[in-house]
Amino acid sequence: MCRAQKLVALRFRRPDLKKAARFFIDFGLSVVSEDEDRVLLRGASDETACVIIEHGAPAYVGFSLAVASADDLARLAAANN
């Protein structure tokens, strides 16, 4: 068994990217990158995007985790199969 070190990012789909981004901006996140298909946002102390919003039908798509090693990643992947 392995433990995730931290939650890295959340991924969503929304039909109105600007409205969805505004929701997270109101909570203090900043836009890192934006185009017609995707918006990436990060928190004040984050080095990378922690929220990814893709254009599409409303959905929670998933999340990303950080693990300590490639072995931990393999164990985590095996646990989901």
N, C-alpha and C positions, 0 to 999 in steps of 0.2 A: 504494500500500500504506500502511496505517496501523498503528500500534502501540497496543495497549491501555495505558493508564496504570497501571491496577491492577485486580485482581480485587475486585469489590465484594461479591458475595454468592453463596452456594450454595443451591440449592433441592432439597428432598427430599420424598418422600411416605412416610409410615409409618403403620401401623395403630394403634400405641400412642404417642400424642403425648407423654405424660408420660415414658415410658421413653426415647424418642428425645431429648427435651429434657434429661433427666438425663445422658445421654452427653456432650452438649456443655457442660453446666454443670460436670461433673467436669473438663473441660479449661479452666475459668475463664470461660466465657461467661455472660452474664446475660440473663434473660428481659426483653424489652422490652414484649411484648404476648402475650396468650394467650387463646384462646377454644376452643370445642369443635372448630373446623375448622383452626386454624392456631396455630403458636407462632413468634414472632420472637425471635431472640437476637442479642446483640452482644458484641463484645470490650470490654476495659477502655478502649481508646483510640478505639473506633469511635463515630461519631455516629449511625449508622443500623444497622439490622439487617444482619448479615453471614451469618446462617444462617436460612433460612425452611423450616419443616417443616409440610407440609400433611397432613391426615388422608387416608388412602387406602392402596391396595395398595403395598407397598414398591417404591420407584423412586427413581433419581436423575433429577431433572427438568431441571436445567440450572444455569446460572450467569449472573451479570451482570458486565459490565466497564465501566470508565470510560474514555472517550476524550477527546481534547483539544478536539474541535470537532464541530459537526453534520456537516461535510464528512467527517470521519473516520468518523463513525457511518454515513453513507450508503455509504462505500467498504466498510466492514466488512460491512454488510448485503448489499451487492451481491456480495461475495465468497462469501457463504453460499448464493447462489441458483444 
